[in-house]
Amino acid sequence: MSVEKLYPETGHNLPGKGVKEDPGAVANGYKENELTILFMDTVLEEFRKLGGDFQRDDDQVSLASNIATIRKTIKHSDLIYSVHFNAATSKATGTETIVSNYAGVTSQEIAKEISEVTSRVLGIANRGVKKEKDTPRRKLAILNLKGTAVLHEVCFITNPNDMEKFFKNYKTLAKEIAVILKYYDDLLNK
């Protein structure tokens, strides 16, 4: 199996193209959609420097529209990397990754590495890899398309300390995530 293309996905959209804004979680003066776009753009800049190929989602259409677009072109050999920020009480902290209930070994390995590097770089708890059935939504469409897929909850938007650590370290984290994504892209392209 080879990863031919990365499908980065930010989960929540800006207003535009006939849809209302879906800000996602809002806390501490931040909107999740703006944070996911900032972080994803930084990851993709680093991924591009490493020679990676990707099809960026459209930040001004709904998640359903982005999933429909991905569904038309994705192959089993492609990788979906979805970025989000968690929300709960202001004391909740840490990073976690989510994979399909039917995730293969590769999805689980990528998810584990992303959780570990995020915990290390940001200096926050590693909440580990979870199956989508263990989340409040129980099933996530983005994880159930063809290909390898990981949803990354970077940290808690509701925790001021998590957010401070994110802003202090997000460029370093983006570089490390890009390296992980490129490693699996190269490994699976052999």
C-alpha positions as a printed Julia matrix, in Angstrom:
190×3 Matrix{Float64}:
   0.0    0.0    0.0
   1.29   3.49  -0.77
   0.15   6.88   0.41
  -0.16   8.93  -2.74
  -1.65  12.04  -1.21
  -2.33  13.67   2.13
  -5.82  15.04   2.73
  -5.51  17.65   5.49
  -8.86  18.58   7.02
  -9.67  21.29   9.58
 -13.17  20.22  10.61
 -14.79  23.64  11.02
 -15.27  26.37   8.47
 -15.1   30.12   8.05
 -18.15  31.92   6.64
 -18.45  31.95   2.85
 -19.56  30.12  -0.29
 -23.19  29.95   0.87
 -22.54  28.55   4.36
 -22.54  30.09   7.79
 -19.44  29.97   9.93
 -18.95  26.81  11.97
 -16.52  28.05  14.62
 -16.36  24.75  16.51
 -15.45  25.24  20.16
 -15.11  28.83  21.36
 -13.23  29.65  24.58
 -10.64  32.0   26.04
 -11.08  34.41  23.13
 -10.31  31.73  20.51
 -12.39  29.99  17.85
 -11.51  26.42  16.99
 -11.89  26.99  13.23
  -9.29  29.78  13.28
  -6.87  27.7   15.36
  -7.19  24.62  13.17
  -6.55  26.67  10.03
  -3.5   28.37  11.6
  -2.04  25.06  12.72
  -2.86  23.12   9.54
  -1.37  25.84   7.34
   1.82  25.66   9.41
   1.96  21.85   9.17
   1.39  21.99   5.42
   4.12  24.58   4.92
   6.55  22.18   6.61
   5.12  19.15   4.76
   5.61  20.95   1.44
   9.25  21.7    2.33
   9.72  17.95   2.81
   8.33  17.28  -0.68
   4.88  16.12   0.36
   1.81  16.23  -1.91
  -1.6   17.16  -0.52
  -5.11  18.24  -1.4
  -6.11  21.03   1.02
  -9.73  21.24   2.17
 -11.74  24.41   1.52
 -12.1   26.52   4.66
 -15.21  28.25   3.31
 -17.48  25.25   2.74
 -19.13  22.92   5.22
 -17.51  19.79   6.63
 -20.08  17.73   4.72
 -19.01  19.38   1.45
 -15.34  18.77   2.21
 -16.01  15.12   3.01
 -17.99  14.74  -0.24
 -15.05  16.2   -2.19
 -12.56  13.91  -0.46
 -14.82  10.9   -1.02
 -14.72  11.51  -4.82
 -10.93  11.43  -5.12
  -9.43   9.57  -2.15
  -7.77   6.21  -2.67
  -7.03   3.45  -0.18
  -3.38   4.52  -0.38
  -4.07   8.09   0.83
  -3.92   9.63   4.31
  -6.41  11.91   6.05
  -5.08  14.14   8.84
  -7.89  16.02  10.62
  -7.06  18.72  13.18
  -9.27  19.84  16.06
  -9.04  21.42  19.5
 -10.78  19.72  22.41
 -13.24  21.44  24.76
 -14.38  20.66  28.3
 -13.81  22.37  31.64
 -10.91  24.78  32.12
  -9.09  22.07  34.11
  -9.2   19.46  31.32
  -5.8   19.17  29.67
  -3.86  17.11  27.19
  -3.76  15.85  23.65
  -5.34  12.82  22.06
  -5.86  11.23  18.69
  -8.9    9.41  17.39
  -9.08   6.62  14.85
 -11.91   4.66  13.25
 -13.46   1.79  15.15
 -12.03  -0.34  12.32
  -8.64   1.39  12.12
  -5.75  -0.55  10.73
  -2.29  -0.77  12.21
  -1.0    2.22  10.22
  -3.72   4.57  11.46
  -3.05   3.46  15.02
   0.74   3.88  14.68
   0.44   7.38  13.19
  -2.08   8.36  15.88
   0.21   7.09  18.66
   3.2    9.01  17.3
   1.18  12.22  16.89
  -0.12  11.99  20.48
   3.36  11.32  21.84
   5.06  14.16  19.97
   2.3   16.63  20.83
   2.53  15.75  24.52
   6.31  16.12  24.47
   6.49  19.37  22.48
   3.64  21.13  24.29
   4.45  19.68  27.7
   0.87  18.48  28.28
  -0.66  15.13  29.16
  -0.89  12.4   26.54
  -4.48  11.17  26.63
  -3.56   8.55  24.03
  -5.27   7.03  21.03
  -9.02   6.51  21.2
 -11.46   4.69  18.96
 -14.26   6.88  17.69
 -16.8    4.82  19.68
 -15.12   6.17  22.83
 -15.86   9.79  21.89
 -19.08  11.72  22.58
 -20.07  11.51  18.89
 -19.31   7.76  18.7
 -18.9    7.86  14.88
 -16.96  10.42  12.83
 -17.49  10.53   9.07
 -13.98  11.79   8.3
 -12.51   8.61   9.82
 -14.64   6.3    7.71
 -13.53   7.09   4.19
 -11.01   5.09   2.16
  -7.42   5.36   3.26
  -5.61   5.85   6.53
  -7.16   8.44   8.84
  -6.3   10.2   12.11
  -8.17  12.95  13.94
  -5.84  15.01  16.17
  -7.22  16.88  19.19
  -4.18  19.13  19.68
  -5.05  20.42  23.17
  -7.95  21.95  25.1
  -9.13  25.32  23.83
 -10.89  25.67  27.2
  -7.64  25.39  29.18
  -5.65  28.66  29.26
  -2.43  26.78  30.1
  -2.84  24.39  27.14
  -3.43  27.37  24.85
  -0.39  29.24  26.17
   1.77  26.17  25.52
   0.24  25.75  22.06
   1.04  29.31  20.99
   4.55  29.09  22.42
   5.31  25.82  20.6
   2.97  25.35  17.62
   5.62  25.97  14.97
   7.91  23.33  16.46
   4.97  20.95  16.78
   3.95  21.57  13.15
   7.47  20.65  11.99
   7.38  17.41  13.96
   3.89  16.48  12.75
   4.98  17.16   9.14
   7.94  14.83   9.62
   5.64  12.07  10.92
   3.22  12.52   8.02
   6.06  12.54   5.48
   7.68   9.49   7.06
   4.48   7.47   6.62
   4.0    8.92   3.13
   7.49   7.72   2.17
   7.25   4.39   4.02
   3.96   3.46   2.43
   5.07   4.63  -1.02
   7.82   1.99  -1.23
